Amino acid sequence: MNPRADTSAKSTGLAPRPSRQRLDKWLWAARFYKTRSLAAQAIDAGHVRADGTRVKPAHFVRVSERISVRKSGFVWEVEVTALSDRRGGAADAALLYRETVQSIEAREQALQQRKAALAAETRFSGRPTKRERRKLEDFLNEP
């Protein structure tokens, strides 16, 4: 065989698509975490589960596997649709997974609850004025 006629992926410069990938690397490529070490810490802390079971950062992810990611009080339930060795932009990262309908609804509901809690929370704008202080003292001194 002629060595110059080799048309494998190695000679063309294109890397073959992997059939599996480390979980921490996939989470980094899918832009769930900014660094692989942050992804590994989240996995070790139990914030990431694969098919409902707790895993290690070196767990190999495969296409169609379900991943659960808990971050900032929200839970993402996603299905892996592709693997990538590189971290691309947000549009590229969105192609690596598909979020379940139940996950989207649950996150939206949690967001609405957070907004309602913030709206109900009383906010003070600093020190009371003289008039506000007198009203407060009158209210507190009522029999």
HUVEN-V649482 format. One record per residue. N is the residue number from 1. PHI is phi in radians with two decimals (NA if undefined). OMEGA is omega as a letter, one per 20 degrees, with the letter a starting at -180 (* if undefined). BURIAL is + if it has 9 or more other C-alpha atoms within 8 Angstrom, else -. Layout:
# HUVEN-V649482
n->N phi->PHI omega->OMEGA burial->BURIAL
n->N phi->PHI omega->OMEGA burial->BURIAL
This chain:
# HUVEN-V649482
n->1 phi->NA omega->a burial->-
n->2 phi->-1.34 omega->a burial->-
n->3 phi->-1.14 omega->r burial->-
n->4 phi->-1.39 omega->a burial->-
n->5 phi->-1.59 omega->a burial->-
n->6 phi->-1.19 omega->a burial->-
n->7 phi->-1.97 omega->a burial->-
n->8 phi->-1.24 omega->a burial->-
n->9 phi->-1.09 omega->a burial->+
n->10 phi->-1.14 omega->a burial->-
n->11 phi->-1.34 omega->a burial->-
n->12 phi->-1.45 omega->a burial->-
n->13 phi->1.53 omega->r burial->-
n->14 phi->-1.62 omega->r burial->-
n->15 phi->-1.48 omega->r burial->-
n->16 phi->-1.18 omega->r burial->-
n->17 phi->-1.18 omega->r burial->-
n->18 phi->-1.27 omega->r burial->-
n->19 phi->-1.59 omega->r burial->-
n->20 phi->-2.62 omega->a burial->+
n->21 phi->-2.68 omega->r burial->+
n->22 phi->-1.07 omega->a burial->+
n->23 phi->-1.10 omega->a burial->+
n->24 phi->-1.10 omega->r burial->+
n->25 phi->-1.23 omega->r burial->+
n->26 phi->-1.16 omega->r burial->+
n->27 phi->-1.08 omega->r burial->+
n->28 phi->-1.18 omega->a burial->+
n->29 phi->-1.16 omega->r burial->+
n->30 phi->-1.45 omega->r burial->+
n->31 phi->1.15 omega->r burial->+
n->32 phi->-1.37 omega->r burial->-
n->33 phi->-2.32 omega->a burial->+
n->34 phi->-1.29 omega->r burial->-
n->35 phi->-2.30 omega->r burial->-
n->36 phi->-1.17 omega->a burial->+
n->37 phi->-1.19 omega->r burial->-
n->38 phi->-1.16 omega->r burial->+
n->39 phi->-1.11 omega->r burial->+
n->40 phi->-1.13 omega->r burial->+
n->41 phi->-1.12 omega->r burial->-
n->42 phi->-1.13 omega->r burial->+
n->43 phi->-1.14 omega->r burial->+
n->44 phi->-1.10 omega->a burial->+
n->45 phi->-1.36 omega->r burial->-
n->46 phi->1.55 omega->a burial->+
n->47 phi->-1.44 omega->a burial->+
n->48 phi->-2.17 omega->r burial->+
n->49 phi->-2.27 omega->r burial->+
n->50 phi->-2.00 omega->a burial->+
n->51 phi->0.92 omega->r burial->-
n->52 phi->1.45 omega->a burial->-
n->53 phi->-1.98 omega->r burial->-
n->54 phi->-1.27 omega->a burial->-
n->55 phi->-2.29 omega->r burial->+
n->56 phi->-1.83 omega->a burial->+
n->57 phi->-1.02 omega->a burial->+
n->58 phi->-1.49 omega->r burial->-
n->59 phi->-1.04 omega->a burial->+
n->60 phi->-1.50 omega->r burial->-
n->61 phi->-1.63 omega->r burial->+
n->62 phi->-2.16 omega->r burial->+
n->63 phi->-1.08 omega->a burial->+
n->64 phi->1.36 omega->r burial->-
n->65 phi->-1.42 omega->r burial->+
n->66 phi->-1.68 omega->a burial->+
n->67 phi->-2.11 omega->r burial->+
n->68 phi->-2.00 omega->a burial->+
n->69 phi->-2.11 omega->r burial->+
n->70 phi->-1.84 omega->a burial->+
n->71 phi->-2.59 omega->r burial->-
n->72 phi->0.99 omega->r burial->-
n->73 phi->1.41 omega->r burial->-
n->74 phi->-1.98 omega->r burial->-
n->75 phi->-2.10 omega->r burial->+
n->76 phi->-1.81 omega->r burial->+
n->77 phi->-1.84 omega->a burial->+
n->78 phi->-2.21 omega->r burial->+
n->79 phi->-1.97 omega->a burial->+
n->80 phi->-1.23 omega->r burial->+
n->81 phi->-1.90 omega->r burial->+
n->82 phi->-2.74 omega->r burial->-
n->83 phi->-2.04 omega->r burial->+
n->84 phi->-2.58 omega->r burial->+
n->85 phi->-1.48 omega->a burial->-
n->86 phi->-1.98 omega->r burial->-
n->87 phi->-1.65 omega->a burial->+
n->88 phi->-1.81 omega->r burial->-
n->89 phi->-1.32 omega->a burial->-
n->90 phi->-1.09 omega->r burial->-
n->91 phi->-1.16 omega->r burial->-
n->92 phi->-1.19 omega->a burial->-
n->93 phi->-1.15 omega->a burial->+
n->94 phi->-1.14 omega->r burial->+
n->95 phi->-1.38 omega->a burial->+
n->96 phi->-1.44 omega->a burial->+
n->97 phi->-2.60 omega->r burial->+
n->98 phi->-2.27 omega->a burial->+
n->99 phi->-1.44 omega->a burial->+
n->100 phi->-1.28 omega->a burial->+
n->101 phi->-1.11 omega->r burial->-
n->102 phi->-1.09 omega->r burial->-
n->103 phi->-1.14 omega->r burial->+
n->104 phi->-1.09 omega->r burial->+
n->105 phi->-1.10 omega->a burial->-
n->106 phi->-1.13 omega->r burial->-
n->107 phi->-1.15 omega->r burial->+
n->108 phi->-1.13 omega->r burial->-
n->109 phi->-1.15 omega->r burial->-
n->110 phi->-1.11 omega->r burial->+
n->111 phi->-1.14 omega->r burial->-
n->112 phi->-1.10 omega->r burial->-
n->113 phi->-1.12 omega->r burial->-
n->114 phi->-1.10 omega->r burial->-
n->115 phi->-1.11 omega->r burial->-
n->116 phi->-1.15 omega->r burial->-
n->117 phi->-1.15 omega->r burial->-
n->118 phi->-1.19 omega->r burial->-
n->119 phi->-1.20 omega->a burial->-
n->120 phi->-1.34 omega->a burial->-
n->121 phi->-1.22 omega->r burial->-
n->122 phi->-1.36 omega->a burial->-
n->123 phi->-2.04 omega->r burial->-
n->124 phi->-1.76 omega->a burial->-
n->125 phi->-1.77 omega->r burial->-
n->126 phi->1.70 omega->a burial->-
n->127 phi->-1.23 omega->r burial->-
n->128 phi->-1.22 omega->r burial->-
n->129 phi->-1.32 omega->a burial->-
n->130 phi->-1.07 omega->a burial->-
n->131 phi->-1.14 omega->r burial->-
n->132 phi->-1.10 omega->r burial->-
n->133 phi->-1.14 omega->r burial->+
n->134 phi->-1.12 omega->r burial->-
n->135 phi->-1.08 omega->r burial->-
n->136 phi->-1.15 omega->r burial->-
n->137 phi->-1.12 omega->r burial->-
n->138 phi->-1.08 omega->r burial->-
n->139 phi->-1.14 omega->a burial->-
n->140 phi->-1.27 omega->a burial->-
n->141 phi->-1.58 omega->r burial->-
n->142 phi->-1.18 omega->r burial->-
n->143 phi->-1.30 omega->* burial->-
